[in-house]
Amino acid sequence: MNSGAYSFDEDTNCNYPETVTVTNLPAFATHNPATADFTIDYLEDLNLVGEYVVTIRSEICVPDDYTGATCTLMAGEYQFSIFIEPCSVTTYIDTTTVTSIIYNIGAPALTSGFYVFDEAPFCNYPETVTLTNLPAFMTHSEPSSDFTIP
């Protein structure tokens, strides 16, 4: 995302060299002085949700006379906020479902019944899977989303 373009203007445009200082900019954001904007790349870390207050300051040195030996420092400064909002899931569906698991007594161990639940857009929210009526002889593997019969 590119956004937050800014400008500091001189009352009479004399094009004095400008020094822009940005403080408290979070590490996930970058400032481009050439284009006077900020960029936030793709984020997945849900711990980043919140408000970040950033200060931006611009300074110019206006010569006191034609010699330019001394100057008067003029500055403008303000704060703005960067808001990182929670990801908004619009759908959460079962994209791969278990319809049946068939095991023959005496056969080698069976791992089957893979399932998948998907969120869109993908926000990487923690997922809790709850099972009911799972037989005692069967185990459920949550990292691989399957079932095993020994």
N, CA, C and O atoms as a GROMACS GRO file, in nm:
protein
  600
    1MET      N    1   0.084  -0.116   0.000
    1MET     CA    2   0.000   0.000   0.000
    1MET      C    3   0.089   0.124   0.000
    1MET      O    4   0.180   0.135   0.082
    2ASN      N    5   0.064   0.214  -0.090
    2ASN     CA    6   0.132   0.343  -0.094
    2ASN      C    7   0.029   0.448  -0.057
    2ASN      O    8  -0.080   0.450  -0.113
    3SER      N    9   0.062   0.534   0.037
    3SER     CA   10  -0.034   0.635   0.078
    3SER      C   11   0.036   0.740   0.162
    3SER      O   12   0.156   0.731   0.190
    4GLY      N   13  -0.042   0.839   0.202
    4GLY     CA   14   0.007   0.937   0.296
    4GLY      C   15   0.100   1.040   0.236
    4GLY      O   16   0.186   1.092   0.307
    5ALA      N   17   0.085   1.072   0.108
    5ALA     CA   18   0.171   1.174   0.048
    5ALA      C   19   0.152   1.306   0.123
    5ALA      O   20   0.042   1.338   0.166
    6TYR      N   21   0.258   1.381   0.137
    6TYR     CA   22   0.255   1.506   0.213
    6TYR      C   23   0.333   1.612   0.138
    6TYR      O   24   0.410   1.582   0.047
    7SER      N   25   0.314   1.738   0.179
    7SER     CA   26   0.399   1.845   0.128
    7SER      C   27   0.404   1.958   0.230
    7SER      O   28   0.306   1.986   0.299
    8PHE      N   29   0.518   2.020   0.238
    8PHE     CA   30   0.537   2.142   0.316
    8PHE      C   31   0.564   2.252   0.213
    8PHE      O   32   0.649   2.236   0.126
    9ASP      N   33   0.494   2.361   0.224
    9ASP     CA   34   0.507   2.468   0.124
    9ASP      C   35   0.561   2.596   0.187
    9ASP      O   36   0.528   2.631   0.300
   10GLU      N   37   0.645   2.664   0.111
   10GLU     CA   38   0.695   2.795   0.152
   10GLU      C   39   0.590   2.899   0.112
   10GLU      O   40   0.524   2.885   0.009
   11ASP      N   41   0.574   3.004   0.196
   11ASP     CA   42   0.475   3.107   0.167
   11ASP      C   43   0.505   3.175   0.034
   11ASP      O   44   0.414   3.200  -0.046
   12THR      N   45   0.630   3.204   0.010
   12THR     CA   46   0.677   3.244  -0.123
   12THR      C   47   0.767   3.130  -0.168
   12THR      O   48   0.866   3.099  -0.101
   13ASN      N   49   0.735   3.069  -0.280
   13ASN     CA   50   0.809   2.951  -0.323
   13ASN      C   51   0.948   2.989  -0.372
   13ASN      O   52   0.964   3.036  -0.484
   14CYS      N   53   1.048   2.968  -0.285
   14CYS     CA   54   1.188   3.000  -0.318
   14CYS      C   55   1.271   2.874  -0.341
   14CYS      O   56   1.388   2.883  -0.378
   15ASN      N   57   1.213   2.758  -0.319
   15ASN     CA   58   1.280   2.629  -0.338
   15ASN      C   59   1.406   2.612  -0.254
   15ASN      O   60   1.507   2.560  -0.302
   16TYR      N   61   1.400   2.655  -0.128
   16TYR     CA   62   1.512   2.630  -0.039
   16TYR      C   63   1.523   2.480  -0.012
   16TYR      O   64   1.421   2.411  -0.007
   17PRO      N   65   1.644   2.430   0.004
   17PRO     CA   66   1.659   2.287   0.035
   17PRO      C   67   1.583   2.252   0.162
   17PRO      O   68   1.588   2.324   0.262
   18GLU      N   69   1.513   2.142   0.156
   18GLU     CA   70   1.426   2.100   0.266
   18GLU      C   71   1.484   1.974   0.330
   18GLU      O   72   1.530   1.884   0.261
   19THR      N   73   1.481   1.970   0.462
   19THR     CA   74   1.521   1.851   0.536
   19THR      C   75   1.398   1.797   0.606
   19THR      O   76   1.340   1.864   0.692
   20VAL      N   77   1.359   1.675   0.570
   20VAL     CA   78   1.243   1.612   0.630
   20VAL      C   79   1.290   1.503   0.725
   20VAL      O   80   1.372   1.419   0.688
   21THR      N   81   1.237   1.505   0.847
   21THR     CA   82   1.270   1.405   0.948
   21THR      C   83   1.142   1.336   0.990
   21THR      O   84   1.043   1.400   1.024
   22VAL      N   85   1.145   1.203   0.989
   22VAL     CA   86   1.031   1.123   1.032
   22VAL      C   87   1.073   1.045   1.156
   22VAL      O   88   1.174   0.974   1.153
   23THR      N   89   0.997   1.058   1.264
   23THR     CA   90   1.029   0.984   1.387
   23THR      C   91   0.912   0.895   1.425
   23THR      O   92   0.796   0.924   1.393
   24ASN      N   93   0.943   0.789   1.494
   24ASN     CA   94   0.846   0.689   1.542
   24ASN      C   95   0.780   0.612   1.428
   24ASN      O   96   0.671   0.557   1.447
   25LEU      N   97   0.841   0.606   1.312
   25LEU     CA   98   0.786   0.527   1.202
   25LEU      C   99   0.808   0.380   1.234
   25LEU      O  100   0.922   0.338   1.255
   26PRO      N  101   0.701   0.299   1.239
   26PRO     CA  102   0.719   0.157   1.271
   26PRO      C  103   0.802   0.086   1.165
   26PRO      O  104   0.806   0.127   1.049
   27ALA      N  105   0.868  -0.022   1.206
   27ALA     CA  106   0.960  -0.094   1.118
   27ALA      C  107   0.891  -0.151   0.994
   27ALA      O  108   0.957  -0.173   0.892
   28PHE      N  109   0.760  -0.176   0.999
   28PHE     CA  110   0.691  -0.234   0.884
   28PHE      C  111   0.657  -0.130   0.777
   28PHE      O  112   0.609  -0.166   0.670
   29ALA      N  113   0.681  -0.003   0.805
   29ALA     CA  114   0.651   0.104   0.709
   29ALA      C  115   0.782   0.167   0.661
   29ALA      O  116   0.879   0.173   0.736
   30THR      N  117   0.782   0.214   0.537
   30THR     CA  118   0.900   0.284   0.484
   30THR      C  119   0.857   0.421   0.433
   30THR      O  120   0.745   0.441   0.386
   31HIS      N  121   0.949   0.515   0.444
   31HIS     CA  122   0.927   0.652   0.399
   31HIS      C  123   1.014   0.676   0.277
   31HIS      O  124   1.133   0.643   0.277
   32ASN      N  125   0.955   0.733   0.173
   32ASN     CA  126   1.030   0.765   0.052
   32ASN      C  127   1.036   0.918   0.040
   32ASN      O  128   0.939   0.979  -0.004
   33PRO      N  129   1.148   0.980   0.079
   33PRO     CA  130   1.157   1.126   0.073
   33PRO      C  131   1.142   1.181  -0.068
   33PRO      O  132   1.092   1.292  -0.086
   34ALA      N  133   1.185   1.106  -0.168
   34ALA     CA  134   1.179   1.156  -0.306
   34ALA      C  135   1.035   1.175  -0.354
   34ALA      O  136   1.004   1.270  -0.426
   35THR      N  137   0.947   1.084  -0.312
   35THR     CA  138   0.807   1.094  -0.354
   35THR      C  139   0.716   1.147  -0.243
   35THR      O  140   0.596   1.165  -0.264
   36ALA      N  141   0.773   1.170  -0.126
   36ALA     CA  142   0.698   1.221  -0.010
   36ALA      C  143   0.578   1.134   0.023
   36ALA      O  144   0.467   1.183   0.042
   37ASP      N  145   0.601   1.003   0.030
   37ASP     CA  146   0.493   0.913   0.070
   37ASP      C  147   0.548   0.800   0.156
   37ASP      O  148   0.668   0.792   0.183
   38PHE      N  149   0.457   0.713   0.199
   38PHE     CA  150   0.491   0.601   0.286
   38PHE      C  151   0.438   0.473   0.223
   38PHE      O  152   0.336   0.474   0.155
   39THR      N  153   0.508   0.362   0.247
   39THR     CA  154   0.468   0.233   0.194
   39THR      C  155   0.461   0.132   0.307
   39THR      O  156   0.548   0.126   0.393
   40ILE      N  157   0.355   0.053   0.304
   40ILE     CA  158   0.341  -0.061   0.395
   40ILE      C  159   0.326  -0.184   0.307
   40ILE      O  160   0.230  -0.194   0.230
   41ASP      N  161   0.420  -0.276   0.317
   41ASP     CA  162   0.413  -0.398   0.240
   41ASP      C  163   0.316  -0.497   0.305
   41ASP      O  164   0.265  -0.471   0.414
   42TYR      N  165   0.292  -0.606   0.239
   42TYR     CA  166   0.201  -0.710   0.287
   42TYR      C  167   0.239  -0.754   0.428
   42TYR      O  168   0.356  -0.783   0.454
   43LEU      N  169   0.142  -0.760   0.517
   43LEU     CA  170   0.164  -0.802   0.655
   43LEU      C  171   0.074  -0.919   0.689
   43LEU      O  172  -0.040  -0.926   0.642
   44GLU      N  173   0.123  -1.012   0.771
   44GLU     CA  174   0.041  -1.123   0.822
   44GLU      C  175   0.039  -1.126   0.973
   44GLU      O  176  -0.044  -1.196   1.031
   45ASP      N  177   0.128  -1.054   1.038
   45ASP     CA  178   0.141  -1.061   1.183
   45ASP      C  179   0.025  -0.991   1.252
   45ASP      O  180   0.015  -0.868   1.249
   46LEU      N  181  -0.063  -1.069   1.314
   46LEU     CA  182  -0.181  -1.013   1.380
   46LEU      C  183  -0.144  -0.930   1.503
   46LEU      O  184  -0.227  -0.852   1.552
   47ASN      N  185  -0.023  -0.945   1.552
   47ASN     CA  186   0.021  -0.866   1.667
   47ASN      C  187   0.047  -0.720   1.632
   47ASN      O  188   0.066  -0.638   1.721
   48LEU      N  189   0.047  -0.688   1.503
   48LEU     CA  190   0.073  -0.550   1.460
   48LEU      C  191  -0.052  -0.463   1.461
   48LEU      O  192  -0.042  -0.342   1.439
   49VAL      N  193  -0.168  -0.520   1.486
   49VAL     CA  194  -0.292  -0.443   1.488
   49VAL      C  195  -0.281  -0.333   1.593
   49VAL      O  196  -0.243  -0.358   1.707
   50GLY      N  197  -0.314  -0.211   1.553
   50GLY     CA  198  -0.311  -0.100   1.648
   50GLY      C  199  -0.287   0.033   1.579
   50GLY      O  200  -0.287   0.041   1.456
   51GLU      N  201  -0.267   0.136   1.660
   51GLU     CA  202  -0.240   0.270   1.611
   51GLU      C  203  -0.094   0.306   1.637
   51GLU      O  204  -0.041   0.280   1.745
   52TYR      N  205  -0.031   0.366   1.538
   52TYR     CA  206   0.109   0.408   1.548
   52TYR      C  207   0.114   0.558   1.517
   52TYR      O  208   0.078   0.600   1.407
   53VAL      N  209   0.160   0.637   1.614
   53VAL     CA  210   0.166   0.782   1.596
   53VAL      C  211   0.306   0.819   1.548
   53VAL      O  212   0.406   0.788   1.613
   54VAL      N  213   0.312   0.886   1.434
   54VAL     CA  214   0.437   0.922   1.368
   54VAL      C  215   0.448   1.074   1.365
   54VAL      O  216   0.348   1.143   1.346
   55THR      N  217   0.569   1.125   1.382
   55THR     CA  218   0.593   1.269   1.373
   55THR      C  219   0.675   1.297   1.247
   55THR      O  220   0.773   1.228   1.218
   56ILE      N  221   0.633   1.398   1.174
   56ILE     CA  222   0.706   1.440   1.054
   56ILE      C  223   0.739   1.588   1.069
   56ILE      O  224   0.654   1.669   1.106
   57ARG      N  225   0.864   1.622   1.039
   57ARG     CA  226   0.913   1.759   1.055
   57ARG      C  227   0.991   1.798   0.930
   57ARG      O  228   1.071   1.720   0.878
   58SER      N  229   0.966   1.918   0.882
   58SER     CA  230   1.038   1.971   0.768
   58SER      C  231   1.107   2.102   0.809
   58SER      O  232   1.047   2.185   0.877
   59GLU      N  233   1.231   2.116   0.768
   59GLU     CA  234   1.308   2.238   0.800
   59GLU      C  235   1.369   2.295   0.674
   59GLU      O  236   1.414   2.222   0.586
   60ILE      N  237   1.370   2.428   0.667
   60ILE     CA  238   1.444   2.500   0.563
   60ILE      C  239   1.524   2.608   0.632
   60ILE      O  240   1.486   2.657   0.738
   61CYS      N  241   1.635   2.645   0.570
   61CYS     CA  242   1.720   2.751   0.623
   61CYS      C  243   1.709   2.869   0.526
   61CYS      O  244   1.758   2.862   0.413
   62VAL      N  245   1.646   2.978   0.571
   62VAL     CA  246   1.623   3.095   0.487
   62VAL      C  247   1.737   3.194   0.511
   62VAL      O  248   1.755   3.242   0.623
   63PRO      N  249   1.816   3.226   0.407
   63PRO     CA  250   1.930   3.318   0.424
   63PRO      C  251   1.883   3.454   0.478
   63PRO      O  252   1.779   3.507   0.438
   64ASP      N  253   1.964   3.508   0.569
   64ASP     CA  254   1.930   3.639   0.629
   64ASP      C  255   1.962   3.755   0.534
   64ASP      O  256   1.901   3.861   0.545
   65ASP      N  257   2.055   3.735   0.442
   65ASP     CA  258   2.086   3.840   0.344
   65ASP      C  259   2.145   3.775   0.219
   65ASP      O  260   2.152   3.653   0.208
   66TYR      N  261   2.186   3.858   0.125
   66TYR     CA  262   2.233   3.808  -0.004
   66TYR      C  263   2.361   3.725   0.006
   66TYR      O  264   2.391   3.648  -0.085
   67THR      N  265   2.437   3.739   0.114
   67THR     CA  266   2.562   3.664   0.127
   67THR      C  267   2.535   3.517   0.161
   67THR      O  268   2.616   3.429   0.128
   68GLY      N  269   2.424   3.490   0.225
   68GLY     CA  270   2.392   3.353   0.265
   68GLY      C  271   2.480   3.302   0.377
   68GLY      O  272   2.481   3.182   0.404
   69ALA      N  273   2.553   3.391   0.443
   69ALA     CA  274   2.644   3.351   0.550
   69ALA      C  275   2.567   3.299   0.672
   69ALA      O  276   2.613   3.208   0.741
   70THR      N  277   2.453   3.356   0.698
   70THR     CA  278   2.369   3.312   0.810
   70THR      C  279   2.227   3.292   0.757
   70THR      O  280   2.189   3.343   0.652
   71CYS      N  281   2.153   3.216   0.833
   71CYS     CA  282   2.015   3.192   0.791
   71CYS      C  283   1.925   3.175   0.912
   71CYS      O  284   1.971   3.152   1.024
   72THR      N  285   1.798   3.187   0.887
   72THR     CA  286   1.696   3.164   0.990
   72THR      C  287   1.630   3.029   0.960
   72THR      O  288   1.582   3.003   0.850
   73LEU      N  289   1.631   2.945   1.062
   73LEU     CA  290   1.572   2.812   1.048
   73LEU      C  291   1.420   2.824   1.061
   73LEU      O  292   1.368   2.880   1.158
   74MET      N  293   1.349   2.770   0.964
   74MET     CA  294   1.203   2.766   0.968
   74MET      C  295   1.161   2.620   0.960
   74MET      O  296   1.220   2.540   0.887
   75ALA      N  297   1.057   2.585   1.037
   75ALA     CA  298   1.017   2.444   1.044
   75ALA      C  299   0.866   2.431   1.054
   75ALA      O  300   0.796   2.518   1.106
   76GLY      N  301   0.820   2.321   1.003
   76GLY     CA  302   0.682   2.279   1.020
   76GLY      C  303   0.683   2.137   1.070
   76GLY      O  304   0.766   2.056   1.028
   77GLU      N  305   0.592   2.105   1.161
   77GLU     CA  306   0.590   1.971   1.220
   77GLU      C  307   0.447   1.934   1.256
   77GLU      O  308   0.369   2.019   1.299
   78TYR      N  309   0.415   1.808   1.238
   78TYR     CA  310   0.285   1.757   1.280
   78TYR      C  311   0.294   1.607   1.301
   78TYR      O  312   0.393   1.543   1.264
   79GLN      N  313   0.190   1.551   1.361
   79GLN     CA  314   0.182   1.408   1.383
   79GLN      C  315   0.067   1.350   1.301
   79GLN      O  316  -0.032   1.418   1.273
   80PHE      N  317   0.082   1.226   1.263
   80PHE     CA  318  -0.027   1.154   1.199
   80PHE      C  319  -0.025   1.010   1.250
   80PHE      O  320   0.073   0.965   1.308
   81SER      N  321  -0.134   0.941   1.228
   81SER     CA  322  -0.147   0.803   1.277
   81SER      C  323  -0.150   0.705   1.162
   81SER      O  324  -0.209   0.730   1.056
   82ILE      N  325  -0.085   0.592   1.184
   82ILE     CA  326  -0.096   0.476   1.096
   82ILE      C  327  -0.182   0.376   1.172
   82ILE      O  328  -0.147   0.337   1.284
   83PHE      N  329  -0.293   0.335   1.113
   83PHE     CA  330  -0.381   0.238   1.176
   83PHE      C  331  -0.365   0.104   1.103
   83PHE      O  332  -0.383   0.096   0.982
   84ILE      N  333  -0.333   0.000   1.179
   84ILE     CA  334  -0.330  -0.135   1.125
   84ILE      C  335  -0.454  -0.204   1.179
   84ILE      O  336  -0.467  -0.229   1.299
   85GLU      N  337  -0.545  -0.234   1.088
   85GLU     CA  338  -0.675  -0.291   1.123
   85GLU      C  339  -0.669  -0.443   1.117
   85GLU      O  340  -0.587  -0.501   1.046
   86PRO      N  341  -0.758  -0.508   1.193
   86PRO     CA  342  -0.766  -0.654   1.181
   86PRO      C  343  -0.807  -0.692   1.039
   86PRO      O  344  -0.875  -0.616   0.970
   87CYS      N  345  -0.765  -0.808   0.997
   87CYS     CA  346  -0.803  -0.861   0.867
   87CYS      C  347  -0.951  -0.900   0.874
   87CYS      O  348  -0.994  -0.957   0.973
   88SER      N  349  -1.027  -0.869   0.771
   88SER     CA  350  -1.170  -0.899   0.769
   88SER      C  351  -1.197  -1.023   0.685
   88SER      O  352  -1.185  -1.020   0.563
   89VAL      N  353  -1.234  -1.130   0.752
   89VAL     CA  354  -1.268  -1.253   0.682
   89VAL      C  355  -1.412  -1.240   0.632
   89VAL      O  356  -1.503  -1.210   0.710
   90THR      N  357  -1.433  -1.262   0.503
   90THR     CA  358  -1.568  -1.254   0.448
   90THR      C  359  -1.633  -1.391   0.435
   90THR      O  360  -1.755  -1.403   0.440
   91THR      N  361  -1.550  -1.496   0.417
   91THR     CA  362  -1.605  -1.631   0.414
   91THR      C  363  -1.512  -1.727   0.488
   91THR      O  364  -1.390  -1.711   0.487
   92TYR      N  365  -1.571  -1.826   0.551
   92TYR     CA  366  -1.497  -1.932   0.618
   92TYR      C  367  -1.572  -2.060   0.586
   92TYR      O  368  -1.681  -2.084   0.639
   93ILE      N  369  -1.514  -2.143   0.500
   93ILE     CA  370  -1.586  -2.260   0.452
   93ILE      C  371  -1.501  -2.386   0.460
   93ILE      O  372  -1.379  -2.382   0.472
   94ASP      N  373  -1.572  -2.499   0.455
   94ASP     CA  374  -1.505  -2.629   0.451
   94ASP      C  375  -1.479  -2.664   0.305
   94ASP      O  376  -1.569  -2.702   0.231
   95THR      N  377  -1.353  -2.649   0.264
   95THR     CA  378  -1.318  -2.673   0.124
   95THR      C  379  -1.286  -2.819   0.096
   95THR      O  380  -1.304  -2.866  -0.016
   96THR      N  381  -1.238  -2.890   0.196
   96THR     CA  382  -1.216  -3.035   0.183
   96THR      C  383  -1.285  -3.100   0.303
   96THR      O  384  -1.252  -3.070   0.418
   97THR      N  385  -1.380  -3.188   0.276
   97THR     CA  386  -1.456  -3.248   0.386
   97THR      C  387  -1.434  -3.399   0.392
   97THR      O  388  -1.399  -3.462   0.292
   98VAL      N  389  -1.454  -3.453   0.510
   98VAL     CA  390  -1.447  -3.598   0.531
   98VAL      C  391  -1.589  -3.650   0.514
   98VAL      O  392  -1.680  -3.609   0.586
   99THR      N  393  -1.608  -3.740   0.419
   99THR     CA  394  -1.742  -3.797   0.403
   99THR      C  395  -1.753  -3.933   0.471
   99THR      O  396  -1.854  -3.964   0.533
  100SER      N  397  -1.647  -4.013   0.460
  100SER     CA  398  -1.645  -4.141   0.531
  100SER      C  399  -1.501  -4.192   0.537
  100SER      O  400  -1.418  -4.159   0.452
  101ILE      N  401  -1.474  -4.272   0.639
  101ILE     CA  402  -1.346  -4.341   0.652
  101ILE      C  403  -1.379  -4.489   0.666
  101ILE      O  404  -1.454  -4.528   0.756
  102ILE      N  405  -1.325  -4.571   0.578
  102ILE     CA  406  -1.355  -4.714   0.580
  102ILE      C  407  -1.227  -4.790   0.615
  102ILE      O  408  -1.125  -4.776   0.548
  103TYR      N  409  -1.236  -4.871   0.721
  103TYR     CA  410  -1.122  -4.952   0.766
  103TYR      C  411  -1.169  -5.096   0.781
  103TYR      O  412  -1.275  -5.122   0.838
  104ASN      N  413  -1.089  -5.190   0.730
  104ASN     CA  414  -1.118  -5.333   0.747
  104ASN      C  415  -1.039  -5.386   0.865
  104ASN      O  416  -0.918  -5.366   0.875
  105ILE      N  417  -1.108  -5.454   0.954
  105ILE     CA  418  -1.044  -5.512   1.072
  105ILE      C  419  -0.927  -5.599   1.028
  105ILE      O  420  -0.940  -5.680   0.936
  106GLY      N  421  -0.812  -5.583   1.094
  106GLY     CA  422  -0.693  -5.662   1.065
  106GLY      C  423  -0.604  -5.602   0.959
  106GLY      O  424  -0.494  -5.652   0.934
  107ALA      N  425  -0.648  -5.496   0.895
  107ALA     CA  426  -0.566  -5.429   0.792
  107ALA      C  427  -0.460  -5.343   0.861
  107ALA      O  428  -0.474  -5.311   0.979
  108PRO      N  429  -0.352  -5.305   0.787
  108PRO     CA  430  -0.252  -5.216   0.847
  108PRO      C  431  -0.318  -5.084   0.892
  108PRO      O  432  -0.431  -5.053   0.856
  109ALA      N  433  -0.244  -5.011   0.970
  109ALA     CA  434  -0.296  -4.883   1.019
  109ALA      C  435  -0.343  -4.797   0.902
  109ALA      O  436  -0.288  -4.804   0.792
  110LEU      N  437  -0.443  -4.718   0.926
  110LEU     CA  438  -0.502  -4.634   0.822
  110LEU      C  439  -0.500  -4.488   0.867
  110LEU      O  440  -0.547  -4.454   0.975
  111THR      N  441  -0.446  -4.404   0.781
  111THR     CA  442  -0.457  -4.259   0.803
  111THR      C  443  -0.537  -4.204   0.686
  111THR      O  444  -0.501  -4.223   0.570
  112SER      N  445  -0.645  -4.137   0.719
  112SER     CA  446  -0.735  -4.091   0.614
  112SER      C  447  -0.817  -3.975   0.668
  112SER      O  448  -0.796  -3.929   0.781
  113GLY      N  449  -0.908  -3.928   0.586
  113GLY     CA  450  -1.003  -3.827   0.632
  113GLY      C  451  -0.947  -3.687   0.640
  113GLY      O  452  -0.975  -3.614   0.735
  114PHE      N  453  -0.869  -3.650   0.542
  114PHE     CA  454  -0.812  -3.516   0.544
  114PHE      C  455  -0.922  -3.412   0.524
  114PHE      O  456  -1.016  -3.432   0.447
  115TYR      N  457  -0.910  -3.302   0.594
  115TYR     CA  458  -1.009  -3.195   0.583
  115TYR      C  459  -0.938  -3.060   0.583
  115TYR      O  460  -0.825  -3.047   0.630
  116VAL      N  461  -1.006  -2.959   0.528
  116VAL     CA  462  -0.950  -2.824   0.523
  116VAL      C  463  -1.064  -2.724   0.542
  116VAL      O  464  -1.171  -2.737   0.481
  117PHE      N  465  -1.041  -2.625   0.624
  117PHE     CA  466  -1.129  -2.510   0.636
  117PHE      C  467  -1.050  -2.390   0.586
  117PHE      O  468  -0.934  -2.372   0.626
  118ASP      N  469  -1.109  -2.309   0.501
  118ASP     CA  470  -1.039  -2.193   0.444
  118ASP      C  471  -1.113  -2.064   0.475
  118ASP      O  472  -1.236  -2.058   0.475
  119GLU      N  473  -1.034  -1.963   0.501
  119GLU     CA  474  -1.088  -1.828   0.519
  119GLU      C  475  -1.051  -1.744   0.398
  119GLU      O  476  -0.942  -1.759   0.342
  120ALA      N  477  -1.140  -1.657   0.358
  120ALA     CA  478  -1.111  -1.569   0.245
  120ALA      C  479  -1.156  -1.428   0.282
  120ALA      O  480  -1.270  -1.408   0.323
  121PRO      N  481  -1.068  -1.331   0.268
  121PRO     CA  482  -0.928  -1.350   0.231
  121PRO      C  483  -0.852  -1.419   0.344
  121PRO      O  484  -0.896  -1.423   0.458
  122PHE      N  485  -0.736  -1.473   0.308
  122PHE     CA  486  -0.655  -1.542   0.407
  122PHE      C  487  -0.597  -1.442   0.506
  122PHE      O  488  -0.521  -1.353   0.469
  123CYS      N  489  -0.635  -1.458   0.633
  123CYS     CA  490  -0.590  -1.365   0.738
  123CYS      C  491  -0.499  -1.430   0.840
  123CYS      O  492  -0.444  -1.362   0.926
  124ASN      N  493  -0.483  -1.561   0.831
  124ASN     CA  494  -0.394  -1.635   0.921
  124ASN      C  495  -0.442  -1.632   1.066
  124ASN      O  496  -0.361  -1.636   1.159
  125TYR      N  497  -0.573  -1.624   1.086
  125TYR     CA  498  -0.625  -1.631   1.222
  125TYR      C  499  -0.607  -1.771   1.277
  125TYR      O  500  -0.616  -1.868   1.203
  126PRO      N  501  -0.581  -1.783   1.408
  126PRO     CA  502  -0.569  -1.917   1.466
  126PRO      C  503  -0.701  -1.993   1.450
  126PRO      O  504  -0.809  -1.936   1.463
  127GLU      N  505  -0.690  -2.120   1.423
  127GLU     CA  506  -0.808  -2.202   1.398
  127GLU      C  507  -0.821  -2.305   1.510
  127GLU      O  508  -0.722  -2.367   1.549
  128THR      N  509  -0.941  -2.322   1.561
  128THR     CA  510  -0.970  -2.423   1.662
  128THR      C  511  -1.065  -2.524   1.601
  128THR      O  512  -1.174  -2.488   1.558
  129VAL      N  513  -1.024  -2.650   1.598
  129VAL     CA  514  -1.108  -2.757   1.546
  129VAL      C  515  -1.163  -2.836   1.665
  129VAL      O  516  -1.087  -2.879   1.752
  130THR      N  517  -1.293  -2.853   1.668
  130THR     CA  518  -1.358  -2.928   1.775
  130THR      C  519  -1.424  -3.052   1.716
  130THR      O  520  -1.496  -3.043   1.616
  131LEU      N  521  -1.398  -3.166   1.776
  131LEU     CA  522  -1.456  -3.293   1.730
  131LEU      C  523  -1.554  -3.345   1.834
  131LEU      O  524  -1.533  -3.329   1.954
  132THR      N  525  -1.661  -3.406   1.787
  132THR     CA  526  -1.754  -3.474   1.877
  132THR      C  527  -1.773  -3.616   1.826
  132THR      O  528  -1.767  -3.641   1.706
  133ASN      N  529  -1.795  -3.707   1.918
  133ASN     CA  530  -1.825  -3.848   1.888
  133ASN      C  531  -1.710  -3.922   1.819
  133ASN      O  532  -1.734  -4.017   1.745
  134LEU      N  533  -1.586  -3.880   1.841
  134LEU     CA  534  -1.472  -3.952   1.784
  134LEU      C  535  -1.453  -4.082   1.863
  134LEU      O  536  -1.440  -4.077   1.985
  135PRO      N  537  -1.451  -4.198   1.796
  135PRO     CA  538  -1.433  -4.325   1.869
  135PRO      C  539  -1.298  -4.329   1.940
  135PRO      O  540  -1.200  -4.269   1.894
  136ALA      N  541  -1.293  -4.399   2.052
  136ALA     CA  542  -1.171  -4.405   2.135
  136ALA      C  543  -1.055  -4.469   2.060
  136ALA      O  544  -0.940  -4.438   2.090
  137PHE      N  545  -1.081  -4.558   1.963
  137PHE     CA  546  -0.973  -4.627   1.891
  137PHE      C  547  -0.912  -4.540   1.781
  137PHE      O  548  -0.813  -4.580   1.719
  138MET      N  549  -0.968  -4.425   1.757
  138MET     CA  550  -0.922  -4.338   1.648
  138MET      C  551  -0.853  -4.214   1.706
  138MET      O  552  -0.896  -4.159   1.808
  139THR      N  553  -0.746  -4.172   1.641
  139THR     CA  554  -0.679  -4.049   1.685
  139THR      C  555  -0.692  -3.941   1.577
  139THR      O  556  -0.703  -3.969   1.458
  140HIS      N  557  -0.690  -3.820   1.623
  140HIS     CA  558  -0.702  -3.703   1.534
  140HIS      C  559  -0.571  -3.627   1.539
  140HIS      O  560  -0.519  -3.599   1.647
  141SER      N  561  -0.517  -3.593   1.422
  141SER     CA  562  -0.393  -3.515   1.415
  141SER      C  563  -0.428  -3.375   1.364
  141SER      O  564  -0.462  -3.357   1.247
  142GLU      N  565  -0.420  -3.277   1.454
  142GLU     CA  566  -0.459  -3.142   1.412
  142GLU      C  567  -0.359  -3.076   1.317
  142GLU      O  568  -0.401  -3.006   1.225
  143PRO      N  569  -0.227  -3.094   1.336
  143PRO     CA  570  -0.140  -3.026   1.238
  143PRO      C  571  -0.162  -3.073   1.094
  143PRO      O  572  -0.156  -2.994   1.000
  144SER      N  573  -0.188  -3.206   1.078
  144SER     CA  574  -0.207  -3.255   0.941
  144SER      C  575  -0.354  -3.270   0.903
  144SER      O  576  -0.385  -3.307   0.790
  145SER      N  577  -0.444  -3.240   0.996
  145SER     CA  578  -0.589  -3.245   0.972
  145SER      C  579  -0.634  -3.379   0.915
  145SER      O  580  -0.695  -3.386   0.808
  146ASP      N  581  -0.603  -3.488   0.989
  146ASP     CA  582  -0.645  -3.621   0.945
  146ASP      C  583  -0.675  -3.708   1.067
  146ASP      O  584  -0.663  -3.664   1.182
  147PHE      N  585  -0.714  -3.830   1.040
  147PHE     CA  586  -0.750  -3.927   1.143
  147PHE      C  587  -0.671  -4.056   1.120
  147PHE      O  588  -0.643  -4.092   1.005
  148THR      N  589  -0.636  -4.125   1.229
  148THR     CA  590  -0.562  -4.250   1.218
  148THR      C  591  -0.632  -4.359   1.299
  148THR      O  592  -0.676  -4.338   1.412
  149ILE      N  593  -0.640  -4.476   1.238
  149ILE     CA  594  -0.686  -4.595   1.307
  149ILE      C  595  -0.566  -4.689   1.311
  149ILE      O  596  -0.514  -4.727   1.206
  150PRO      N  597  -0.521  -4.727   1.433
  150PRO     CA  598  -0.400  -4.812   1.442
  150PRO      C  599  -0.423  -4.950   1.387
  150PRO      O  600  -0.332  -5.033   1.388
   0.00000   0.00000   0.00000
